[in-house]
Amino acid sequence: MPELPEVETVRRVTEPQITGRRIEAVRIVNAGVIAHPSAEEFCAALAGRTFTGMGRRGKFLLFSFAEGGRLVLHLRMTGQLLVTPADYPMEKHTHLILELPDGKEMRYADVRRFGRFWYLAEGEEDCVTGMDKLGPEPDDPRITAAYLAEQRNRRRPVKEMLLDQSVVAGIGNIYADEILFACRIHPETPCCELTEKELQQLAEQIPQIIAFYVEKNQIPQEDYLKTGGKDYRNTPFLRVYGHAGEPCPVCGATLEKIAVGGRGSVFCPVCQKERRG
């Protein structure tokens, strides 16, 4: 699933290509990707609107319009967003096409069809996307040791806390592993057992790790298009995620993989010692 750094890459690549462009027509191939309102209302609302920019909240992409209203997209596991020439080869599983001026199109493809679009009219309260339940962004000044300490009264593992979008928005399985490795914290450590030092390390590393990968994931528009809006993550910079069975980049011990909350978690058994007793 695209996490905050990948979603931010999509925003940075897409925004300059659509800003100031008018949606001349809306073509829905699969109405299942439209979560709100109905497909017919969605088409009628978007046609004729002009993009003024894009934003991001956690893993959500936000599109603004000169005429008011806003479009929200969550890519979920396999969503791809592309701006292409109209005659560019169509990606398989393309579900939505917005026709733009000058022979351009904004296309949404999704193999697993879990991604969703919402259109919210000007002044419409957002009761449908779930963004109202998101916690602060990783770079929000509210992410402090004291804020994270509020989670210490829970027995749940720290890995699950990092994946909880109501605690910090945008972190997924990949960067939770990277953050915990940087802090030398075992992923199964109960939140209630985190020390003040560990909480401070988490508060410092959360924004630093996410900012590092946002920077490393930058890609030119041309290269992004060649990948089909996928496979652009800079995996060479990942230190533990995807490296189970390989040597730890710090101590050389073999990295291990376990399941935490149903999610695979890679860690170093030496650098991130398990709590016992």
C-alpha positions in Angstrom: 0.0 0.0 0.0 1.3 3.5 -0.8 2.3 5.2 2.4 2.8 8.9 3.1 6.1 9.3 1.2 4.6 7.5 -1.9 1.3 9.5 -1.7 3.3 12.7 -1.4 5.3 11.7 -4.5 2.0 11.2 -6.5 0.9 14.7 -5.3 4.1 16.4 -6.4 4.1 14.7 -9.8 0.5 15.3 -10.5 -0.2 18.7 -9.2 1.8 20.8 -11.7 0.3 18.8 -14.5 -3.4 19.5 -13.6 -3.4 22.9 -11.9 -5.3 25.4 -14.0 -6.7 22.7 -16.2 -10.5 22.3 -16.7 -12.2 18.9 -16.6 -13.9 18.7 -20.0 -15.5 15.2 -19.5 -15.6 12.4 -16.9 -15.6 8.8 -18.0 -16.3 6.1 -15.4 -15.4 2.6 -16.4 -16.0 1.1 -13.0 -18.5 2.9 -10.7 -17.2 0.9 -7.8 -14.4 3.3 -7.2 -16.8 6.2 -6.6 -17.7 6.1 -2.9 -19.6 9.4 -2.7 -22.0 10.7 -4.2 -23.6 8.4 -6.8 -21.6 7.9 -10.1 -24.1 10.1 -12.0 -23.8 12.9 -9.4 -20.1 12.6 -9.4 -19.8 13.0 -13.1 -22.2 16.0 -13.1 -20.3 17.7 -10.3 -16.8 17.3 -11.8 -17.5 18.2 -15.4 -16.5 21.8 -16.1 -14.5 22.3 -12.9 -10.9 23.7 -13.0 -8.2 22.3 -10.7 -6.5 24.9 -8.5 -4.1 22.5 -6.7 -3.6 19.4 -4.7 -3.0 18.6 -1.0 -2.5 15.6 1.1 -3.8 14.5 4.5 -2.2 11.3 5.7 -2.6 8.8 2.8 -5.4 10.8 1.2 -5.0 13.0 -1.8 -7.1 16.2 -2.0 -8.0 18.2 -5.1 -9.3 21.7 -5.0 -11.3 23.6 -7.7 -11.8 27.2 -8.7 -15.6 26.7 -8.5 -15.5 25.3 -5.0 -15.9 21.8 -3.8 -13.2 19.2 -3.4 -12.2 15.8 -4.6 -10.7 13.2 -2.3 -8.8 10.0 -3.3 -7.4 7.2 -1.3 -5.2 4.9 -3.4 -5.4 2.0 -0.9 -3.3 -1.0 -1.9 -2.8 -0.7 -5.7 -4.2 2.6 -6.9 -2.3 4.4 -9.6 -2.9 8.0 -10.7 -1.5 9.2 -14.1 -1.6 12.2 -16.3 -1.1 11.1 -19.9 -1.6 12.1 -23.5 -5.0 10.9 -24.7 -3.4 8.4 -27.0 -1.0 7.0 -24.4 -1.4 3.2 -23.9 -4.1 2.6 -21.3 -3.1 0.8 -18.1 -5.0 -2.4 -17.3 -7.7 -1.9 -14.7 -8.3 1.8 -15.5 -11.5 2.8 -13.8 -11.8 6.5 -14.1 -10.7 9.0 -16.8 -10.9 12.8 -16.5 -10.5 14.5 -19.9 -8.4 17.6 -19.8 -7.5 20.3 -22.4 -4.8 19.9 -25.0 -5.3 16.2 -25.4 -4.4 15.2 -21.8 -6.2 12.9 -19.4 -6.0 12.1 -15.7 -6.5 8.4 -15.3 -7.0 6.2 -12.3 -6.1 2.5 -12.4 -6.4 0.0 -9.6 -5.8 -3.8 -9.9 -7.5 -4.7 -6.7 -10.1 -2.0 -6.9 -9.9 -1.0 -3.2 -9.1 2.7 -3.9 -12.0 5.2 -3.6 -13.0 8.7 -4.7 -15.3 11.1 -2.9 -16.6 14.4 -4.1 -17.6 16.9 -1.5 -19.6 20.0 -2.5 -18.7 23.5 -1.3 -19.7 23.7 2.4 -20.5 19.9 2.6 -19.4 18.4 5.9 -17.1 15.5 5.5 -18.8 12.6 7.1 -17.8 10.0 4.5 -14.0 9.8 3.9 -12.8 9.1 7.4 -10.3 11.9 7.4 -11.9 13.4 10.5 -10.5 10.4 12.5 -6.9 11.0 11.4 -4.2 12.0 14.0 -1.5 14.6 13.4 0.8 14.5 10.5 4.3 13.1 11.2 5.8 16.6 11.0 3.2 18.2 13.3 4.7 19.8 16.3 2.1 18.0 18.4 4.1 14.7 17.9 6.1 14.9 21.1 7.2 12.4 23.8 4.3 13.6 25.9 1.8 13.0 23.2 3.1 9.5 22.6 3.2 8.9 26.3 -0.6 9.0 26.2 -0.5 5.6 24.5 1.6 4.0 27.3 -1.5 2.9 29.2 -2.2 0.4 26.5 -0.8 -3.1 26.2 -0.8 -3.1 22.4 2.5 -3.4 20.7 4.3 -0.2 19.6 4.2 -1.3 16.0 0.4 -1.3 16.1 0.5 2.2 17.6 2.5 3.5 14.7 0.1 2.0 12.2 -2.9 3.5 14.0 -3.9 6.4 11.7 -5.7 8.1 14.7 -2.3 8.4 16.4 -0.1 9.6 13.5 -1.5 9.9 10.0 0.3 8.4 7.0 2.6 5.8 8.5 2.3 2.2 7.2 4.1 -1.1 7.5 7.2 0.0 5.7 8.1 3.1 7.6 6.9 1.8 10.9 9.7 -0.9 10.6 12.2 1.8 9.6 11.2 4.1 12.5 11.5 1.3 15.1 14.8 0.2 13.8 16.2 3.7 14.0 14.9 3.9 17.6 16.2 0.4 18.5 12.8 -0.7 19.7 11.4 -4.2 19.3 8.1 -4.0 17.3 6.3 -6.1 19.9 7.2 -3.8 22.8 4.0 -2.9 24.7 3.3 0.8 24.5 2.9 0.9 28.3 6.6 -0.2 28.7 8.1 2.5 26.5 10.6 4.5 28.5 10.8 8.3 28.4 14.0 8.0 26.3 12.3 5.7 23.8 9.3 8.0 23.5 11.6 10.9 22.9 13.4 8.9 20.2 10.1 8.1 18.5 9.0 11.7 18.6 12.3 12.7 16.9 12.5 9.8 14.4 8.9 9.8 13.1 9.3 13.2 11.3 12.9 12.6 10.3 12.3 9.2 8.8 9.2 10.2 6.8 10.9 13.4 5.6 14.0 11.4 4.5 11.9 9.0 2.3 9.7 11.8 0.9 13.0 13.4 -0.4 14.4 10.1 -1.6 11.1 9.2 -3.4 11.3 12.2 -5.7 11.0 11.3 -9.4 10.7 13.2 -12.7 7.3 13.2 -14.3 8.7 11.3 -17.3 10.1 8.5 -15.2 7.0 8.3 -13.1 4.9 7.9 -16.2 7.2 5.1 -17.5 6.5 3.1 -14.3 2.8 3.5 -14.8 2.6 5.3 -11.5 4.0 2.3 -9.6 7.4 0.8 -8.6 8.9 4.3 -8.0 9.7 3.7 -4.3 13.4 4.1 -3.5 13.8 0.7 -1.9 17.7 0.9 -1.9 17.4 3.3 1.0 15.2 0.9 3.2 17.4 -0.5 6.0 15.2 -3.3 7.3 11.9 -3.6 5.5 12.1 -6.2 2.8 15.5 -7.4 4.1 14.5 -10.3 6.4 17.3 -13.0 6.4 19.9 -10.4 5.4 22.6 -8.9 7.7 21.6 -6.0 9.9 23.2 -2.8 8.4 24.4 -1.8 11.9 25.6 -5.0 13.7 25.6 -7.7 11.1 23.1 -10.0 12.9 20.5 -11.7 10.7 17.3 -9.6 10.4 14.2 -11.5 11.4 10.5 -11.3 10.4 7.5 -11.8 12.7 3.8 -11.0 12.6 2.6 -8.1 14.7 -1.1 -7.4 14.6 -1.3 -9.5 11.5 1.4 -7.5 9.7 4.9 -8.7 8.8 7.5 -6.9 10.8 11.3 -7.0 10.1 13.7 -6.2 12.9 17.2 -6.8 14.2 17.2 -9.2 17.3 20.4 -7.6 18.5 19.7 -3.9 18.0 16.1 -4.2 18.9 16.1 -6.6 21.8 12.8 -8.1 22.9 11.4 -7.2 26.3 11.1 -10.2 28.7 9.3 -10.3 31.9 
